[in-house]
Amino acid sequence: MAPAAAAPKSSLEVLLETIKKRDEQPKDVPPALPARPTCRGRLPSSRRPSQPSGVKLENGVAKGAVVDTVIADKKPWVDKEISGQLGVDKEISGQPGVDKEISGQEVKEEIVVKARIFGTKRKFSNGLMLEESPYVDSFQEERKEMTTFNELPSVSSRANKNGNPVFTDTMDYALQKKLRVWCPSPDATWRLGQIQSISGDDVEILLVNGEVLTLSPEKLLPANPDILDGVDNLIHMSYLNEPSVLYNLQFRYSRDLIYTKAGPVLIAVNPLKEVALYGSDFITQYRQKLNDYPHVYAVADLAFNVMLRDGINQSVIISGESGSGKTETAKIAMQYLATLGDASGMESEVLQTNVILEALGNAKTSRNDNSSRFGKLTEIHFSETGKLCGAKIQTFLLEKSRVVQRATGERSYHIFYQLISGAPPLLKKKIFLKEANYYNYLKQSACLRIDGVDDAKKFSMLVDALDIIKISKEDQMKLFSMVAAVLWLGNISFSVIDNENHVEIVSNEGLTAAAKLLGCSSPQLVNALTTRKIQAGKDNIIQKLTLTQAIDARDALAKCIYAHLFDWVVEQINHSLGMGRQHTWRSISILDIYGFESFIKNGFEQFCINYANERLQQHFNRHLFKLEQEEYLEDGIDWANVEFVDNADCLSLFEKKPLGLLSLLDEESTFPKATDLSFANKLKQHLRGNTGFRCEQEGTFKICHYAGEVTYDTTGFLEKNRDPLNSELIQLLSSCKFELPKRFAAVMVADSQNKSTLSWHLAVDSQKQSVVAKFKVPFPISHVFTQ
Ligand SMILES: Nc1ncnc2c1ncn2[C@@H]1O[C@H](COP(=O)(O)OP(=O)(O)OP(=O)(O)O)[C@@H](O)[C@H]1O
């Protein structure tokens, strides 16, 4: 009989096995090397798995091999837990509840099969002893029996020269011992069962629900003994395979144990409800080391301690797909650090930044009612004694297209709805505010409310936060006026005046209100939105815009104002939080970017967001695999190189010059006659042979990301990438009498050039820096990975 095929492994499994292997040093190895003077997160020492608090033990053994039945009702996405069936990819990876490291696994499987490095995880090295028995403690008796092997069926074991079998794979052992195994189901879930008998190539398995399956051994994966159910660190598991990892996370999750360690990584499963794990009592417990269950507080605490001890800046990187809980996790970490560095009021200022940034940079998407549409790096600064003394926020490209357009059922940025619902009458009057469904930019996606969210209350929280951050009432007024101006711009409409599709603006309240709020005259705004100056020799010719061009100009102006407004607010926050910076000594940074997205229809925004996530994944791989191993080599530690699923190929697909996705997009964006379809065809022509790229039906293409395959529709790619803002619009902003529009224009000109002689036309050139080109600017991460 052929030996059982090597089980495919995900990169998480490979990582965990690596760590486990390192921790499980044989007893006769020389004493460990002294700790190195580095603050790179060291891996935890091996220790007995601690049982989660929610697990009932009976004579020291966890009761019930399968998940608690009550929970199945509570978590509809957990498929048939009662019968022991575990949803693997569909139920879990499709859910925002499970962090990327887990949900991305199934994508990697096929690749890992080939790259598998630990072909034989456990074996009898001398025919008598298991090298790393999964049952060292709980199966002593069984092990004794194994020394005789009289009645063992011949699975894939080989005999050593003493005649005792040598197992070539963990599955061999499971088969020989008729242990619990995971059986794949046609619906891509796994079911837990117990081997009953083996005959020829068939294994008979009794499932938890009483059903009996007959499968070939290659299809099975070993399950962990039930004593390991709910271990708080995945490296303590005997068998590291996908169903076992998911089962363990689910086991814990069903008991509200949402945090689990995976070696140096903390996995947070989104509870999607309030869990009693936070607050001052918990903070004290973690600070005083009275609680060592996995928690974000523990991660933040470690970062804080290492920063103080080694005097090195720290970073906490939070990754996961959209809706998995990154922003909440980042806030929880910030809360802990702010409390630790208690500095009379500064901590509440730092925490209030979230309220402001979420109002301006978060929106309801189809995956998440409070989805961050920008990337954020929050640096929290401390003094030498660990006192909080300031913070700095860096943001990365806001998804500004959302201001003018988005999918049905999604909302624009929260602030629009909050302002409309919560502004007091006087403010409303000053900025000519009407109901939300009066504004084209808001009503077009047919979603004005979020269930369970009180926008008016959120507005009052926003104003409180602005007050706490010390943004003056005058500046708050400027902020709200610009938000209203954007709304009114969306109500400007055009009428076609000739058979060449040229337009004029329909004079309505949209025009007057927008002009008033920006501080320009209506005719100035009309000119900027309906005409373009073209240089013909020495002369300037005024060209009328077509309907499409005018709509694009209007939308470009709205997006540009909003994006600059967002940056301006961040600047104000930084100004306010930078007060105590003279005492700054070290910092802890928390990175929270928009999560990986895959919708039925994916456009330019998902293309950019998923590219950013590929970069982050590369960083993760670099720190967890590449750099760690380099360090072992440097230290002369005998170490078998670990292969892992590297996303370098996918990154190269994006970044390669001149024929990567980004270069090809940029190139096509420069051709005036190019269309989204010609871009799609160009990709087809140049990237057809790339394994990570697939041509789909006309105008679409598929990319194999680290987290899954995504099909992109190229509609709108060129326009969104060009993101044009013509000189008339910059000039208009510059000529406005109010401070903010003027300032935005100045920033655009200054950003663009860094040149001494500025002209509007040069500024326009600068605007030609495409969106993806800006996106390519790396995240400013230069740090160590905290445990
Ligand atoms: N620890 C938690 N406790 C309670 N609820 C949580 C927790 N984490 C996340 N949630 C819930 O899940 C929702 C989505 O979480 P969050 O906004 O943090 O996701 P995200 O990963 O940042 O998504 P995106 O990438 O779209 O910004 C939150 O609004 C909250 O309702």
The ligand as a Tripos MOL2 file, in Angstrom:
@<TRIPOS>MOLECULE
LIG
   31    33     1     0     0
SMALL
NO_CHARGES

@<TRIPOS>ATOM
      1 N1        -12.7530   42.8860   20.1580 N.pl3     1 LIG1
      2 C1        -13.9640   43.1810   19.7020 C.ar      1 LIG1
      3 N2        -15.0140   43.1910   20.5340 N.ar      1 LIG1
      4 C2        -16.2640   43.4670   20.0880 C.ar      1 LIG1
      5 N3        -16.5580   43.7280   18.7990 N.ar      1 LIG1
      6 C3        -15.5550   43.7300   17.9170 C.ar      1 LIG1
      7 C4        -14.2110   43.4550   18.3040 C.ar      1 LIG1
      8 N4        -13.4420   43.5220   17.2110 N.ar      1 LIG1
      9 C5        -14.2680   43.8390   16.1940 C.ar      1 LIG1
     10 N5        -15.5390   43.9700   16.6050 N.ar      1 LIG1
     11 C6        -16.7320   44.2760   15.7850 C.3       1 LIG1
     12 O1        -16.4290   44.0570   14.4220 O.3       1 LIG1
     13 C7        -16.6170   45.2400   13.6570 C.3       1 LIG1
     14 C8        -15.5650   45.3110   12.5740 C.3       1 LIG1
     15 O2        -14.3010   45.4700   13.1730 O.3       1 LIG1
     16 P1        -13.1960   46.4640   12.5950 P.3       1 LIG1
     17 O3        -13.8290   47.6950   12.0760 O.co2     1 LIG1
     18 O4        -12.1570   46.6110   13.6340 O.co2     1 LIG1
     19 O5        -12.6760   45.6010   11.3630 O.3       1 LIG1
     20 P2        -11.4180   45.9180   10.4200 P.3       1 LIG1
     21 O6        -10.6430   44.6660   10.3150 O.co2     1 LIG1
     22 O7        -10.6860   47.1240   10.9040 O.co2     1 LIG1
     23 O8        -12.1330   46.1830    9.0410 O.3       1 LIG1
     24 P3        -11.6790   47.1190    7.8070 P.3       1 LIG1
     25 O9        -10.4790   46.5170    7.1820 O.co2     1 LIG1
     26 O10       -12.8950   47.0410    6.9240 O.co2     1 LIG1
     27 O11       -11.4610   48.4820    8.3660 O.co2     1 LIG1
     28 C9        -16.5490   46.3630   14.6740 C.3       1 LIG1
     29 O12       -17.2800   47.4750   14.2520 O.3       1 LIG1
     30 C10       -17.1460   45.7330   15.9130 C.3       1 LIG1
     31 O13       -18.5510   45.7600   15.8270 O.3       1 LIG1
@<TRIPOS>BOND
     1     1     2 1
     2     2     3 ar
     3     2     7 ar
     4     3     4 ar
     5     4     5 ar
     6     5     6 ar
     7     6     7 ar
     8     6    10 ar
     9     7     8 ar
    10     8     9 ar
    11     9    10 ar
    12    10    11 1
    13    11    12 1
    14    11    30 1
    15    12    13 1
    16    13    14 1
    17    13    28 1
    18    14    15 1
    19    15    16 1
    20    16    17 2
    21    16    18 1
    22    16    19 1
    23    19    20 1
    24    20    21 2
    25    20    22 1
    26    20    23 1
    27    23    24 1
    28    24    25 2
    29    24    26 1
    30    24    27 1
    31    28    29 1
    32    28    30 1
    33    30    31 1
@<TRIPOS>SUBSTRUCTURE
     1 LIG1         1 GROUP 0 **** ****
